């Protein structure tokens, strides 16, 4: 899934799916994500609660913003509550507010997020950390819109549209009695899974190119070329931190770039080593960690070429495109490593 500001850098044409809202553009070359975008666009128009599930860094917050901006509430506020970032005993007052004197330190009343969101959208991230009592209150708000501030008997009405997100499988938590079954079954009818970046290999390079443009502008650094080995290394890494991790590594590379060309030397060493190791585990040539640096880089490049060819079923056109090379450039690389026998 390619996520760039609406006024950001141009992305490669021919993306399988492109969805635009006021402030973001989503592009993807991954069929599963294209289907996801089709579904959320349809649901954005309806005032229903949605559940977004995905690993940390997959872009749940940005997807929620897309949904909000495409909805009839798009001109109103979008508020986000990171439940996992707060002590559990403060979550309830953050969500529902409290009245003066509700507890020892409540020297004045506080408006909660459900009330502050007004007729906009409220995103509750990491809802799996909510305690049983908080889950009951959340279920009530979803079903009736009603809630009480902490320490108050006055029932209030939420007008906000609710989107909830989790980076854990809620069904697993239900099976462990760690999450209420009734709340889960209320949410899972409109559950959308965001695939991790390792399942979206065709999106890694376009995402990286967009981040390079964005971060060069942000840091006023000029990058006029990206070496194919740089992009091949990104494709060879597993990205456990997903899109957020990719952007952070691209930021590091841009900041370290001195020649105007992004190369393997601008990437964190352990990322290069891990990417080469991933290619080896797929059956590619082993990199000799005791060899001189130039030879190790050459071995890593061959491993990445082999992995890219394998991933694209030896289709050289698709392989070249994924590596940011022309067909002639790919042929020269294959010839350099004695791989000219690879099928077209």
C-alpha positions as CSV (number, residue, x, y, z in Angstrom):
1,X,0.0,0.0,0.0
2,X,1.5,3.3,-1.1
3,X,0.8,6.2,1.1
4,X,1.9,9.7,0.2
5,X,0.5,13.2,0.8
6,X,-2.0,14.3,-1.9
7,X,0.5,17.0,-3.0
8,X,3.5,14.7,-2.7
9,X,5.8,13.2,-5.3
10,X,4.4,11.6,-8.4
11,X,4.2,7.8,-8.2
12,X,4.8,5.2,-11.0
13,X,1.8,5.0,-13.2
14,X,-0.1,1.8,-13.7
15,X,-0.8,1.0,-10.0
16,X,-3.4,-1.6,-9.6
17,X,-5.5,0.6,-7.4
18,X,-5.4,4.3,-6.5
19,X,-7.7,6.0,-4.0
20,X,-7.5,9.7,-3.2
21,X,-9.0,11.7,-0.3
22,X,-8.4,15.3,0.8
23,X,-4.9,14.8,2.3
24,X,-3.7,11.3,1.4
25,X,-3.3,9.1,-1.7
26,X,-3.3,5.3,-1.4
27,X,-1.7,3.4,-4.3
28,X,-1.1,-0.3,-4.4
29,X,0.1,-3.0,-6.7
30,X,-1.1,-5.8,-4.4
31,X,-4.4,-7.4,-5.2
32,X,-5.3,-8.1,-1.6
33,X,-4.8,-4.4,-0.7
34,X,-6.7,-3.3,-3.8
35,X,-9.7,-5.4,-2.6
36,X,-9.3,-3.9,0.9
37,X,-9.4,-0.3,-0.5
38,X,-12.5,-1.1,-2.6
39,X,-14.3,-2.4,0.6
40,X,-13.3,0.5,2.9
41,X,-14.4,3.1,0.2
42,X,-17.8,1.4,0.2
43,X,-18.0,1.4,4.0
44,X,-16.8,5.0,4.3
45,X,-20.1,6.2,3.1
46,X,-22.1,4.4,5.8
47,X,-22.2,5.5,9.4
48,X,-21.0,2.2,10.8
49,X,-18.3,1.1,13.2
50,X,-15.2,-0.5,11.6
51,X,-12.5,-2.7,12.9
52,X,-9.0,-2.4,11.4
53,X,-6.5,-5.2,12.3
54,X,-2.9,-5.2,11.3
55,X,0.6,-5.4,12.7
56,X,2.3,-2.3,14.2
57,X,3.3,0.1,11.4
58,X,1.0,-1.2,8.7
59,X,-0.8,2.1,8.3
60,X,-4.0,1.7,10.3
61,X,-4.1,5.4,11.3
62,X,-3.6,6.5,7.8
63,X,-6.3,4.1,6.5
64,X,-8.6,5.5,9.2
65,X,-7.9,9.0,7.9
66,X,-8.8,7.9,4.4
67,X,-12.1,6.5,5.6
68,X,-12.9,9.6,7.6
69,X,-12.1,12.0,4.7
70,X,-14.2,9.9,2.2
71,X,-17.2,9.9,4.6
72,X,-20.0,12.4,5.0
73,X,-18.1,13.5,8.2
74,X,-15.0,14.3,6.3
75,X,-15.1,18.1,7.1
76,X,-15.3,17.4,10.8
77,X,-12.7,16.4,13.3
78,X,-10.7,13.1,13.4
79,X,-9.5,12.3,16.9
80,X,-7.2,9.4,17.7
81,X,-6.8,7.7,21.1
82,X,-3.7,5.5,21.4
83,X,-5.1,3.3,24.2
84,X,-1.8,1.3,24.5
85,X,0.1,4.5,25.3
86,X,-1.9,5.3,28.4
87,X,-2.0,3.8,31.9
88,X,-5.1,1.6,32.0
89,X,-6.6,3.5,34.9
90,X,-6.6,6.7,32.8
91,X,-8.2,5.3,29.6
92,X,-11.7,5.5,30.9
93,X,-11.5,9.2,31.8
94,X,-9.7,9.9,28.5
95,X,-12.5,8.3,26.5
96,X,-15.6,9.4,28.6
97,X,-14.3,12.3,30.6
98,X,-14.9,13.0,34.3
99,X,-16.6,15.5,36.5
100,X,-14.8,17.6,39.1
101,X,-14.3,15.6,42.3
102,X,-14.7,12.2,40.6
103,X,-11.4,11.2,42.1
104,X,-8.7,12.7,44.3
105,X,-6.8,14.6,41.5
106,X,-9.9,15.6,39.6
107,X,-9.7,19.3,40.4
108,X,-11.9,20.2,37.4
109,X,-14.1,18.5,34.9
110,X,-12.6,17.0,31.8
111,X,-14.3,16.4,28.4
112,X,-13.7,12.9,27.0
113,X,-12.8,12.0,23.4
114,X,-16.3,10.7,22.6
115,X,-17.7,14.1,23.4
116,X,-14.8,16.1,22.0
117,X,-15.1,14.4,18.6
118,X,-18.5,15.9,18.2
119,X,-19.9,14.8,14.8
120,X,-16.5,13.7,13.5
121,X,-14.7,10.4,13.7
122,X,-13.0,8.8,16.7
123,X,-10.2,6.3,16.2
124,X,-9.5,4.0,19.1
125,X,-6.2,2.3,18.5
126,X,-5.0,-0.8,20.4
127,X,-8.4,-1.5,21.8
128,X,-7.1,-4.9,23.0
129,X,-5.6,-3.2,26.0
130,X,-9.1,-2.1,27.3
131,X,-10.1,-3.8,30.6
132,X,-13.4,-5.7,31.0
133,X,-15.3,-2.7,32.4
134,X,-14.1,-0.4,29.7
135,X,-15.0,-3.0,27.1
136,X,-18.6,-3.1,28.4
137,X,-18.8,0.7,28.2
138,X,-17.4,0.6,24.7
139,X,-20.0,-2.0,23.6
140,X,-22.8,0.2,25.0
141,X,-21.5,3.3,23.1
142,X,-21.4,1.3,19.9
143,X,-24.9,0.0,20.3
144,X,-26.7,3.0,21.8
145,X,-24.3,5.9,21.6
146,X,-24.8,6.4,25.4
147,X,-22.2,6.9,28.1
148,X,-21.6,8.6,31.4
149,X,-18.5,10.6,32.4
150,X,-16.6,9.2,35.3
151,X,-18.2,10.3,38.6
152,X,-21.4,11.4,36.8
153,X,-24.9,10.0,36.6
154,X,-25.9,12.1,33.6
155,X,-26.2,10.1,30.4
156,X,-24.6,11.7,27.4
157,X,-25.0,10.9,23.7
158,X,-22.0,10.4,21.4
159,X,-22.4,11.7,17.9
160,X,-19.1,10.5,16.6
161,X,-18.4,7.8,14.1
162,X,-16.2,5.1,15.6
163,X,-13.3,3.3,14.1
164,X,-11.4,0.8,16.3
165,X,-8.0,-0.8,15.6
166,X,-5.9,-3.5,17.0
167,X,-2.5,-5.1,16.2
168,X,-3.5,-8.4,17.8
169,X,-6.0,-11.1,16.7
170,X,-9.1,-10.4,18.8
171,X,-10.5,-13.8,18.2
172,X,-7.5,-15.3,19.8
173,X,-8.0,-13.0,22.8
174,X,-11.6,-14.0,23.0
175,X,-10.6,-17.7,23.1
176,X,-8.2,-16.8,26.0
177,X,-11.0,-14.9,27.8
178,X,-9.0,-11.7,27.5
179,X,-11.5,-9.9,25.3
180,X,-15.3,-9.9,25.5
181,X,-16.9,-12.2,23.0
182,X,-20.0,-9.9,22.6
183,X,-17.9,-6.9,21.8
184,X,-15.8,-8.9,19.4
185,X,-18.8,-10.3,17.5
186,X,-20.2,-6.8,17.4
187,X,-17.0,-5.6,15.7
188,X,-15.9,-8.5,13.5
189,X,-18.8,-8.1,11.0
190,X,-16.9,-5.2,9.5
191,X,-13.3,-6.2,10.1
192,X,-10.6,-5.3,7.7
193,X,-7.1,-6.9,7.8
194,X,-4.2,-4.8,6.6
195,X,-1.5,-7.1,5.3
196,X,2.1,-6.7,6.6
197,X,4.6,-5.2,4.2
198,X,6.4,-8.6,3.7
199,X,3.2,-9.7,2.0
200,X,3.2,-6.7,-0.3
201,X,6.6,-7.0,-2.1
202,X,5.4,-5.2,-5.2
203,X,4.7,-2.1,-3.1
204,X,8.1,-1.8,-1.3
205,X,9.9,0.0,-4.1
206,X,7.1,2.5,-4.9
207,X,6.7,3.2,-1.2
208,X,10.4,3.8,-0.8
209,X,10.6,6.1,-3.8
210,X,7.8,8.2,-2.4
211,X,9.5,8.4,1.0
212,X,12.8,9.4,-0.6
213,X,11.1,12.4,-2.3
214,X,9.2,13.3,0.8
215,X,12.2,13.2,3.1
216,X,14.5,14.9,0.7
217,X,12.1,17.8,0.7
218,X,11.7,17.7,4.5
219,X,15.5,17.7,5.1
220,X,16.5,19.8,2.1
221,X,18.8,17.1,0.8
222,X,19.4,16.5,-2.9
223,X,19.2,12.9,-4.1
224,X,19.4,12.6,-7.9
225,X,19.8,8.8,-8.2
226,X,19.1,5.6,-6.4
227,X,21.3,2.7,-7.1
228,X,19.5,-0.5,-8.0
229,X,21.3,-2.4,-5.3
230,X,19.7,0.0,-2.8
231,X,16.2,-0.9,-4.0
232,X,17.0,-4.6,-4.3
233,X,18.2,-4.6,-0.7
234,X,14.9,-3.1,0.5
235,X,13.0,-5.8,-1.4
236,X,15.1,-8.5,0.2
237,X,14.4,-7.4,3.8
238,X,11.4,-8.8,5.8
239,X,10.3,-5.4,7.3
240,X,9.0,-6.6,10.7
241,X,8.2,-2.9,11.5
242,X,6.3,-2.6,8.2
243,X,5.7,0.8,6.6
244,X,6.8,2.8,9.6
245,X,10.1,0.9,9.7
246,X,10.7,1.4,6.0
247,X,10.2,5.2,6.3
248,X,12.6,5.4,9.2
249,X,15.3,3.5,7.3
250,X,14.7,5.7,4.3
251,X,15.1,8.7,6.5
252,X,18.4,7.4,7.8
253,X,19.6,6.7,4.3
254,X,18.7,10.2,3.1
255,X,20.4,11.8,6.0
256,X,23.6,9.8,5.5
257,X,23.7,10.4,1.7
258,X,26.6,12.6,0.7
259,X,27.1,11.9,-3.0
260,X,23.6,12.6,-4.3
261,X,23.1,8.8,-4.9
262,X,21.6,6.5,-2.5
263,X,23.6,3.3,-2.2
264,X,23.9,0.2,0.0
265,X,26.4,2.2,2.1
266,X,23.7,4.6,3.2
267,X,21.5,1.8,4.6
268,X,22.0,0.5,8.2
269,X,24.6,-2.4,8.0
270,X,22.3,-4.9,9.8
271,X,19.5,-4.2,7.2
272,X,21.9,-5.1,4.4
273,X,23.1,-8.2,6.1
274,X,19.6,-9.3,7.0
275,X,18.4,-8.7,3.4
276,X,21.3,-10.8,2.1
277,X,20.5,-13.5,4.7
278,X,16.9,-13.6,3.5
279,X,18.0,-14.1,0.0
280,X,20.3,-16.9,1.1
281,X,17.5,-18.7,3.0
282,X,15.5,-18.7,-0.3
283,X,18.1,-20.8,-1.9
284,X,20.4,-18.0,-3.2
285,X,24.1,-18.1,-3.2
286,X,25.6,-17.8,0.3
287,X,27.5,-14.7,1.2
288,X,30.9,-15.3,2.7
289,X,31.0,-13.1,5.8
290,X,34.8,-13.4,6.0
291,X,35.3,-12.2,2.4
292,X,36.5,-8.6,1.5
293,X,33.7,-6.1,1.5
294,X,33.7,-5.8,-2.3
295,X,33.2,-9.5,-2.8
296,X,30.5,-9.6,-0.1
297,X,28.6,-6.8,-1.8
298,X,28.9,-8.7,-5.1
299,X,27.6,-11.9,-3.5
300,X,24.7,-9.9,-1.9
301,X,23.8,-8.4,-5.3
302,X,23.8,-11.9,-6.9
303,X,21.6,-13.2,-4.1
304,X,19.2,-10.3,-4.5
305,X,19.0,-10.9,-8.3
306,X,18.3,-14.5,-7.8
307,X,15.6,-13.8,-5.3
308,X,14.0,-11.2,-7.5
309,X,14.0,-13.6,-10.5
310,X,12.5,-16.3,-8.4
311,X,9.8,-14.0,-7.1
312,X,8.8,-13.0,-10.6
313,X,9.1,-16.5,-12.1
314,X,12.2,-15.5,-14.1
315,X,10.3,-12.8,-16.0
316,X,13.0,-10.4,-16.8
317,X,10.7,-7.4,-17.6
318,X,9.0,-7.7,-14.2
319,X,12.3,-8.4,-12.4
320,X,14.0,-5.3,-14.0
321,X,11.0,-3.1,-13.0
322,X,11.0,-4.3,-9.4
323,X,14.8,-3.6,-9.1
324,X,14.5,-0.2,-10.8
325,X,16.5,-1.3,-13.8
326,X,16.0,-1.3,-17.5
327,X,16.0,-4.7,-19.3
328,X,19.5,-3.9,-20.6
329,X,20.7,-2.9,-17.1
330,X,19.3,-6.2,-15.7
331,X,21.0,-8.1,-18.5
332,X,24.4,-6.5,-17.7
333,X,23.9,-7.4,-14.0
334,X,23.1,-11.0,-14.9
335,X,26.0,-11.2,-17.3
336,X,28.3,-9.8,-14.6
337,X,27.4,-12.6,-12.2
338,X,27.4,-15.3,-14.9
339,X,23.6,-15.6,-14.8
340,X,22.8,-15.0,-18.5
341,X,21.3,-18.4,-18.7
342,X,18.3,-17.3,-16.6
343,X,15.1,-17.8,-18.5
344,X,13.3,-14.8,-20.0
